[in-house]
Amino acid sequence: MSSLAALLGRLPYFDGLDAATLASLAADARERHCPAGSLILAEGDPCQGLSFVVRGRVKAFKLSEDGREQVLRILGPGRSFNDVPVFDGGPNPASVAALEDSVVGLLPAERVHALLRERPEVAAAVIRMVAMRLRAMTEMVEDLALRGVAARVARLLLECSRGAPPLAEGTGDHCAHLTQQQLAAMTGTVREVVQRALKALEREGAVELARGRIRVIAPEILEAWSGAGRREG
Protein backbone atom coordinates (compact mmCIF):
# COMPACT_ATOMS: atom_id res chain seq x y z
CA MET A 1 0.00 0.00 0.00
CA SER A 2 1.34 3.45 -0.90
CA SER A 3 1.95 6.05 1.79
CA LEU A 4 -0.90 8.19 0.43
CA ALA A 5 -3.30 5.24 0.48
CA ALA A 6 -2.28 4.52 4.08
CA LEU A 7 -2.83 8.17 4.96
CA LEU A 8 -6.31 8.11 3.40
CA GLY A 9 -7.07 5.09 5.56
CA ARG A 10 -6.52 7.30 8.61
CA LEU A 11 -9.28 9.72 7.60
CA PRO A 12 -12.34 9.01 9.78
CA TYR A 13 -14.50 8.74 6.65
CA PHE A 14 -12.34 6.00 5.13
CA ASP A 15 -11.26 4.08 8.22
CA GLY A 16 -11.91 0.39 7.60
CA LEU A 17 -11.90 0.51 3.80
CA ASP A 18 -10.01 -2.29 2.07
CA ALA A 19 -6.56 -1.76 0.56
CA ALA A 20 -7.81 -1.89 -3.03
CA THR A 21 -10.36 0.88 -2.44
CA LEU A 22 -7.80 3.04 -0.67
CA ALA A 23 -5.34 2.53 -3.53
CA SER A 24 -8.04 3.59 -6.01
CA LEU A 25 -8.77 6.73 -3.99
CA ALA A 26 -5.05 7.55 -3.76
CA ALA A 27 -4.75 7.27 -7.55
CA ASP A 28 -7.48 9.91 -7.94
CA ALA A 29 -6.06 12.29 -5.32
CA ARG A 30 -3.70 15.21 -5.94
CA GLU A 31 -1.07 16.52 -3.52
CA ARG A 32 0.54 19.94 -3.22
CA HIS A 33 3.09 21.59 -0.97
CA CYS A 34 1.90 24.60 1.06
CA PRO A 35 4.57 26.76 2.74
CA ALA A 36 3.97 28.01 6.29
CA GLY A 37 1.55 30.94 6.27
CA SER A 38 0.28 30.30 2.75
CA LEU A 39 -3.43 30.41 1.94
CA ILE A 40 -4.75 27.01 0.89
CA LEU A 41 -8.43 27.80 0.40
CA ALA A 42 -10.26 31.14 0.31
CA GLU A 43 -13.71 31.60 1.81
CA GLY A 44 -16.36 31.97 -0.90
CA ASP A 45 -14.39 30.25 -3.66
CA PRO A 46 -15.91 27.21 -5.43
CA CYS A 47 -15.18 23.89 -3.75
CA GLN A 48 -12.93 21.59 -5.78
CA GLY A 49 -13.27 18.50 -3.59
CA LEU A 50 -12.46 16.96 -0.23
CA SER A 51 -9.19 18.33 1.12
CA PHE A 52 -7.05 16.58 3.71
CA VAL A 53 -3.75 17.06 5.52
CA VAL A 54 -0.93 14.75 4.45
CA ARG A 55 1.81 16.43 6.48
CA GLY A 56 1.99 19.47 8.76
CA ARG A 57 -0.85 21.46 10.34
CA VAL A 58 -3.48 23.80 8.90
CA LYS A 59 -6.12 26.09 10.36
CA ALA A 60 -9.64 26.83 9.15
CA PHE A 61 -10.63 30.38 10.03
CA LYS A 62 -12.86 33.36 9.31
CA LEU A 63 -11.88 37.03 9.29
CA SER A 64 -14.03 39.95 10.41
CA GLU A 65 -14.17 43.19 8.43
CA ASP A 66 -11.62 44.73 10.80
CA GLY A 67 -9.24 41.80 10.32
CA ARG A 68 -9.90 39.92 13.55
CA GLU A 69 -9.42 36.18 13.14
CA GLN A 70 -11.59 33.42 14.58
CA VAL A 71 -10.03 29.98 14.29
CA LEU A 72 -12.68 27.34 13.64
CA ARG A 73 -10.47 24.25 13.60
CA ILE A 74 -6.83 23.16 13.57
CA LEU A 75 -6.07 19.96 11.69
CA GLY A 76 -3.12 17.60 11.43
CA PRO A 77 -2.27 14.61 9.22
CA GLY A 78 -5.13 12.24 8.47
CA ARG A 79 -7.85 14.86 8.93
CA SER A 80 -10.06 16.39 6.26
CA PHE A 81 -11.26 19.95 5.80
CA ASN A 82 -13.72 21.85 3.62
CA ASP A 83 -16.05 18.88 3.98
CA VAL A 84 -19.42 20.66 3.98
CA PRO A 85 -19.35 22.07 0.42
CA VAL A 86 -18.39 18.64 -0.91
CA PHE A 87 -21.79 17.44 0.29
CA ASP A 88 -24.01 20.51 -0.18
CA GLY A 89 -22.45 21.92 -3.35
CA GLY A 90 -21.90 25.39 -1.90
CA PRO A 91 -18.73 27.53 -1.85
CA ASN A 92 -15.91 27.22 0.68
CA PRO A 93 -17.44 28.26 4.04
CA ALA A 94 -14.10 29.39 5.53
CA SER A 95 -10.50 30.08 4.60
CA VAL A 96 -7.73 27.58 5.31
CA ALA A 97 -4.03 28.39 5.76
CA ALA A 98 -0.89 26.40 6.58
CA LEU A 99 0.39 26.84 10.14
CA GLU A 100 3.70 25.26 9.12
CA ASP A 101 5.20 23.79 5.97
CA SER A 102 2.53 21.29 4.96
CA VAL A 103 1.38 18.94 2.24
CA VAL A 104 -2.35 18.76 1.52
CA GLY A 105 -4.31 16.40 -0.68
CA LEU A 106 -7.46 16.86 -2.73
CA LEU A 107 -9.96 14.16 -3.67
CA PRO A 108 -12.39 15.30 -6.40
CA ALA A 109 -15.94 15.76 -5.17
CA GLU A 110 -17.39 13.42 -7.79
CA ARG A 111 -15.11 10.62 -6.54
CA VAL A 112 -16.37 11.15 -3.00
CA HIS A 113 -20.00 11.14 -4.19
CA ALA A 114 -19.45 7.88 -6.06
CA LEU A 115 -17.92 6.30 -2.97
CA LEU A 116 -20.92 7.35 -0.86
CA ARG A 117 -23.23 5.60 -3.31
CA GLU A 118 -21.11 2.46 -3.35
CA ARG A 119 -20.21 2.17 0.34
CA PRO A 120 -22.96 2.94 2.89
CA GLU A 121 -20.46 2.62 5.75
CA VAL A 122 -18.67 5.70 4.40
CA ALA A 123 -21.96 7.63 4.43
CA ALA A 124 -22.47 6.57 8.07
CA ALA A 125 -18.95 7.77 8.92
CA VAL A 126 -19.68 11.12 7.28
CA ILE A 127 -22.78 11.52 9.45
CA ARG A 128 -20.78 10.75 12.60
CA MET A 129 -18.01 13.21 11.73
CA VAL A 130 -20.41 16.00 10.75
CA ALA A 131 -22.31 15.47 14.01
CA MET A 132 -19.08 15.59 16.04
CA ARG A 133 -17.99 18.83 14.39
CA LEU A 134 -21.46 20.34 14.79
CA ARG A 135 -21.27 19.56 18.50
CA ALA A 136 -17.84 21.23 18.70
CA MET A 137 -19.12 24.31 16.88
CA THR A 138 -22.13 24.50 19.22
CA GLU A 139 -19.77 24.42 22.19
CA MET A 140 -17.68 27.18 20.62
CA VAL A 141 -20.77 29.36 20.17
CA GLU A 142 -21.70 28.69 23.80
CA ASP A 143 -18.21 29.73 24.89
CA LEU A 144 -18.30 32.97 22.91
CA ALA A 145 -21.81 33.87 24.08
CA LEU A 146 -21.79 32.78 27.72
CA ARG A 147 -18.20 32.77 28.98
CA GLY A 148 -15.74 35.58 29.56
CA VAL A 149 -12.27 35.48 28.04
CA ALA A 150 -10.57 34.07 31.15
CA ALA A 151 -13.16 31.29 31.31
CA ARG A 152 -12.72 30.50 27.61
CA VAL A 153 -8.93 30.37 27.94
CA ALA A 154 -9.21 28.19 31.06
CA ARG A 155 -11.55 25.76 29.31
CA LEU A 156 -9.31 25.49 26.25
CA LEU A 157 -6.22 24.80 28.37
CA LEU A 158 -8.16 22.33 30.51
CA GLU A 159 -9.26 20.31 27.50
CA CYS A 160 -5.71 20.38 26.14
CA SER A 161 -4.36 19.06 29.45
CA ARG A 162 -6.81 16.16 29.16
CA GLY A 163 -5.49 15.28 25.72
CA ALA A 164 -8.61 16.45 23.91
CA PRO A 165 -7.85 19.93 22.57
CA PRO A 166 -11.04 21.66 21.42
CA LEU A 167 -11.23 22.67 17.77
CA ALA A 168 -8.20 20.49 16.98
CA GLU A 169 -7.99 17.11 15.24
CA GLY A 170 -4.96 14.95 14.58
CA THR A 171 -2.54 17.54 15.96
CA GLY A 172 -0.87 15.58 18.77
CA ASP A 173 0.30 17.79 21.64
CA HIS A 174 -0.78 20.94 19.84
CA CYS A 175 -1.56 23.00 22.93
CA ALA A 176 1.96 22.63 24.29
CA HIS A 177 3.05 24.86 21.41
CA LEU A 178 0.20 27.37 21.46
CA THR A 179 1.22 31.01 21.22
CA GLN A 180 -0.77 33.77 22.86
CA GLN A 181 -1.82 34.97 19.41
CA GLN A 182 -3.15 31.51 18.54
CA LEU A 183 -4.97 31.35 21.87
CA ALA A 184 -6.58 34.69 21.06
CA ALA A 185 -7.70 33.48 17.63
CA MET A 186 -9.16 30.31 19.15
CA THR A 187 -11.05 32.14 21.90
CA GLY A 188 -12.39 35.06 19.89
CA THR A 189 -10.36 37.89 21.40
CA VAL A 190 -7.04 39.72 21.05
CA ARG A 191 -3.55 38.87 22.32
CA GLU A 192 -3.47 41.57 25.01
CA VAL A 193 -6.65 40.25 26.63
CA VAL A 194 -5.37 36.66 26.52
CA GLN A 195 -2.14 37.82 28.16
CA ARG A 196 -4.11 39.32 31.06
CA ALA A 197 -6.17 36.14 31.39
CA LEU A 198 -3.03 33.97 31.48
CA LYS A 199 -1.45 36.20 34.12
CA ALA A 200 -4.59 35.85 36.24
CA LEU A 201 -4.51 32.06 35.87
CA GLU A 202 -0.81 32.07 36.76
CA ARG A 203 -1.51 34.06 39.94
CA GLU A 204 -4.16 31.50 40.87
CA GLY A 205 -1.59 28.71 40.46
CA ALA A 206 -3.37 27.09 37.52
CA VAL A 207 -0.61 27.48 34.93
CA GLU A 208 3.07 28.28 34.64
CA LEU A 209 4.33 30.63 31.92
CA ALA A 210 7.95 30.20 30.91
CA ARG A 211 9.91 30.86 27.72
CA GLY A 212 6.81 31.26 25.62
CA ARG A 213 5.30 27.96 26.79
CA ILE A 214 2.18 27.37 28.86
CA ARG A 215 2.27 24.48 31.32
CA VAL A 216 -0.85 23.37 33.16
CA ILE A 217 -0.15 22.84 36.87
CA ALA A 218 -3.59 22.58 38.47
CA PRO A 219 -6.38 21.35 36.17
CA GLU A 220 -8.88 21.61 39.02
CA ILE A 221 -8.34 25.38 39.16
CA LEU A 222 -8.85 25.64 35.40
CA GLU A 223 -12.05 23.64 35.77
CA ALA A 224 -13.34 26.09 38.38
CA TRP A 225 -12.47 29.05 36.16
CA SER A 226 -14.06 27.54 33.06
CA GLY A 227 -17.58 27.90 34.47
CA ALA A 228 -19.95 30.17 32.54
CA GLY A 229 -20.24 32.56 35.47
CA ARG A 230 -16.68 33.84 35.07
CA ARG A 231 -16.83 37.05 33.03
CA GLU A 232 -13.36 38.50 33.69
CA GLY A 233 -11.33 39.74 30.72
QUIMOZI-V421070 format. One line per field, one symbol per residue. phi: phi as a letter, one per 30 degrees, with the letter a starting at -180 (. if undefined). psi: psi as a letter, one per 20 degrees, with the letter a starting at -180 (. if undefined). A space follows every 10 residues. Layout:
phi->???
psi->???
//
This chain:
phi->.ddddddddd dedcejdddd dddddddcdb cbdbdeiddc bcejdddcld cadcajbbbc abcddcjdcc dcacbceibc bideddccid dedadbbdda ebbbcbceed ddddddddbd ddddddeddd dddddddddd ddeddccdde dddddddddd dcibddibbi ciddddcdcd ddedddcibc edddeddddd ddddidbbca hicccdcbed dedddddddd bdi
psi->prhgghghii phhjpiqrhg ghhgghhiqq qqpoqpiqpg qppiqqpiao qqpgqaqrpp rqprhjjppo phqpqapjqr rkggihhija rpirqpqphr prpqrpoqhh hggghhhhnh hgghhggggh gghggghghg ggghhiqrgh hggggghghg hjjmpqjqpk jcmghijprh ghgghijkbr ghggggghhg hghijhrppp ljqoppgnhh ggghhiqiio jq.
//
